[in-house]
Amino acid sequence: MHDGKASSPSDILRRYWGYDSFRPMQEEIVDAAVSGKDVLAILPTGGGKSVCFQVPAMMKPGIALVVTPLIALMKDQVQNLSARGIKALAVYLGMSGREIDLAFNNAAYGDFKFLYLSPERLGTPIFRQYVQEMEVSYIVVDEAHCISQWGYDFRPDYLRIGELRQMLPDVPVIALTATATPQVADDIMERLRFREKLLLKSGFERPNLSYIVRQTEDKLGQLMNICNGVPGTGIVYVRSRRRCEELSSFLSEGGITASFYHAGLGPSARSGRQERWKQGEIRVMVCTNAFGMGIDKPDVRFVVHYDVPDSPEAYFQEAGRAGRDGKPSYAVLLWNSGDIRRLRQTATLSFPSLEYIEDIYHKVHAMYGIPYDAGIGMQLKFDLYAFCRRFNLNRTSAYYAIRYIEKEGHWTLMEDADIPVKVMFLTDRTELYRTPSPDRHMSEVTEILLRRYTGLFTWPVPIEEEYVADKAGLTVPELRQLLYRMSLEHLIRYIPGDHSTVIYLQENRLMPKNVRLSPGRHDMLKSAYVKRMETMISYAEETGTCRSRFLLAYFGQADSNDCGKCDVCRASSGRERDHARTRDMLSSYINEEKSGTYRLEDIKARFGVPGQDVPEILDELREMIDEGKVPPYEG
C-alpha cells in the first residue's frame, strides 16, 4: 500500500494523521529516514515517536518491521493505524502457532505496511523463513535503549536485531527512545551496526513541568494534599502491587475518585480501568510501572512518585507523562531515609551470586519436569509465589535471579502475557465419533476444532475463541460455557485463557555447570545499576541545583538554564528575596543613624529579628562593609 499519490512527508502527515505540521525534530528525523540513512531519534515521552517511522514507511513500497517489547503498545498502534485505513499486523508471545503463521504469511504476501514484533520472535525459524519473502522498507527499533547493556532495561533478545541487519543489509534502521545517556546512545548505534552514526534529538526541557522533591515522613498526608491541591487527572507510581491497592483505598476513603492498575490484573480489568481513567471517570490512577506505556493522555496535571525509582531514566519517562498538552503540571517525588536504605538493599538483592542464579535456573526447569537437553520453545505459565513456596525461597532474590537469567539470554520473561485457551480431546478419534454428543452445539464445535487444528488428541492446543465462536454462531462467553460443559462430560481437557507471567525458553535445559553466566557481565551490569541508582539518590537529596538542569545534564544536555519552577529554584529565589530585604533594612537603618555608629542589638530590637537570623545579618553587614557601602559597626 505504498502511497504514490502523496509527494512529501507533509502530504502523508496531513492525509493520514490530519496534522498540518510536524513537531520539533520530527521532520529532520523523517527526512533522514526517507533519504535512506540509519537514524537514532531521542524524543522525550509524548514527543510523537511513532510518526517518525510511520510517515517514512508510508512513502516507500514494502512493509516496515517494528520491534517493540510492549504488547499493549503494539495492539494499540495496530488499532490506530487500522482506524486510519493503514494495514498493520502484530506478532507476540501468547499467540497460537496458526495465528503466527497467518500473520507472517500476510506480511510476506499481503499489502500490509507494518509488522509489529516482540523481540524474542526475531530468533524463531518461522520468522527467519518468512522474512526472506518480505519486501522490508525499514527496520524500526522502538525502546532502542533495550539493546544496550549500559541502558536501564537491557534485553538480550534485542541483540538479534544485529543479525537481522546481516540478513537485510540494505534496509535502513530507524531507532527510537525517550531516554538515553550519551554513552547509551553511542552503544545503540554500535550494536545496530549503523553505517554512519546519526543521532537526532529534541531538547529534553519541559517548560510547563514543575519538578518538586519533598523529604517527608508523612507521605500519605503529602499525597492527599497534592490530590486535593492540584485540580485534574493524576498518576501515582509505587513499587509494589500491594501498595497500589492500599493507596487506592486510602485515596477513595478520602473522597478522591481513584483506582489501581498493575500487571496482576486481567486484560479486561486493565483495559476497562485504563479507559475509565482516559475518560476522566477515574481521576487518580495508583499504579506500578506497568501503567502508562503508549498511553497518550495529554491533560495529566500531576505525576507523584510515592517510592523513589531506581534510575533517572525510569523517573524521567514516568514524570514526563504529566502535562503533554503544554499546560502547567507537576512531577512530585516523595522520599525519606527509609527509601534510600531500601534502594541500596535492592541493589544487593538485584544481583545475587552466580551460584544462586544457576540454582534458580535448574529449579525452574525441575518445577515443570523438564529434563536436560529438552524444553526449547516452551512457554511456561509461571507463578512466583507458588515457585518460592515449593522451594522455600526468598521471593525478591528469586525474582531478580529469574530476571538476570533473562539478561544472559537463556529465557524471556513476560510479566503480562495473554495466554490463549487450550483444548485437548480425551478420547481417540473413533471413540469421539461413536459417542453421541449431549447437544447440537457440542457436535458443531467439535467439528470446527477438528477441521481447524491438528494435534488435538496428543496435547492441549491453543485455539482462537473468536474464530470458533463465530463459526458456531455463539458469543465468546457462550463458547466458554460450552467448553466447560464438554470438560465436565470428559470429552475434552479445557484450559481457560489467562493473563499471567510466562517464561519462554530460548534453549534446551543445560547441564549443571554449563549454564552460561559471565562474571564480567554480572559485575558490569551491577556497577551500571548502582551508578544509576546513586544518581537517583543524588537527585532526591540535591538542594542546590535546579531539578530540570540536573536531569538534562544526566542525559548529556549541558547548556540549559534554571527552570525557575522546581522546588530548588523557588527556594533559591525566596533566599534572594530575603537577601535583598535584609540589605534594604540595614541600609535604611544605617542611613538614618546620623551619629555614624550603630549596634547589632539596636538593629535586632528595631526590626524584631529572631535569633536564628543573626548570622545572616552579620554576613550581610560584613559584605556591605567590604563593598565600602557602610563604615565598620560597633558590636
Secondary structure as GFF3:
##gff-version 3
##sequence-region A 1 635
A	DSSP	alpha_helix	9	12	.	.	.	ID=ss1
A	DSSP	pi_helix	13	17	.	.	.	ID=ss2
A	DSSP	alpha_helix	26	34	.	.	.	ID=ss3
A	DSSP	beta_strand	39	42	.	.	.	ID=ss4
A	DSSP	alpha_helix	49	58	.	.	.	ID=ss5
A	DSSP	beta_strand	63	67	.	.	.	ID=ss6
A	DSSP	alpha_helix	71	83	.	.	.	ID=ss7
A	DSSP	beta_strand	88	91	.	.	.	ID=ss8
A	DSSP	alpha_helix	97	109	.	.	.	ID=ss9
A	DSSP	beta_strand	114	117	.	.	.	ID=ss10
A	DSSP	three_ten_helix	119	123	.	.	.	ID=ss11
A	DSSP	alpha_helix	125	131	.	.	.	ID=ss12
A	DSSP	beta_strand	136	141	.	.	.	ID=ss13
A	DSSP	three_ten_helix	144	147	.	.	.	ID=ss14
A	DSSP	three_ten_helix	156	159	.	.	.	ID=ss15
A	DSSP	alpha_helix	160	167	.	.	.	ID=ss16
A	DSSP	beta_strand	173	177	.	.	.	ID=ss17
A	DSSP	alpha_helix	182	191	.	.	.	ID=ss18
A	DSSP	beta_strand	199	201	.	.	.	ID=ss19
A	DSSP	beta_strand	209	215	.	.	.	ID=ss20
A	DSSP	alpha_helix	219	229	.	.	.	ID=ss21
A	DSSP	beta_strand	233	237	.	.	.	ID=ss22
A	DSSP	alpha_helix	241	253	.	.	.	ID=ss23
A	DSSP	beta_strand	258	261	.	.	.	ID=ss24
A	DSSP	alpha_helix	267	278	.	.	.	ID=ss25
A	DSSP	beta_strand	284	287	.	.	.	ID=ss26
A	DSSP	beta_strand	300	305	.	.	.	ID=ss27
A	DSSP	alpha_helix	312	319	.	.	.	ID=ss28
A	DSSP	beta_strand	329	335	.	.	.	ID=ss29
A	DSSP	alpha_helix	337	349	.	.	.	ID=ss30
A	DSSP	alpha_helix	354	367	.	.	.	ID=ss31
A	DSSP	beta_strand	379	382	.	.	.	ID=ss32
A	DSSP	alpha_helix	384	391	.	.	.	ID=ss33
A	DSSP	alpha_helix	395	407	.	.	.	ID=ss34
A	DSSP	beta_strand	411	419	.	.	.	ID=ss35
A	DSSP	beta_strand	422	425	.	.	.	ID=ss36
A	DSSP	alpha_helix	429	434	.	.	.	ID=ss37
A	DSSP	alpha_helix	440	452	.	.	.	ID=ss38
A	DSSP	beta_strand	461	462	.	.	.	ID=ss39
A	DSSP	alpha_helix	465	472	.	.	.	ID=ss40
A	DSSP	alpha_helix	476	488	.	.	.	ID=ss41
A	DSSP	beta_strand	492	495	.	.	.	ID=ss42
A	DSSP	beta_strand	498	505	.	.	.	ID=ss43
A	DSSP	alpha_helix	519	541	.	.	.	ID=ss44
A	DSSP	alpha_helix	547	554	.	.	.	ID=ss45
A	DSSP	alpha_helix	567	592	.	.	.	ID=ss46
A	DSSP	alpha_helix	600	607	.	.	.	ID=ss47
A	DSSP	three_ten_helix	611	613	.	.	.	ID=ss48
A	DSSP	alpha_helix	614	626	.	.	.	ID=ss49
###
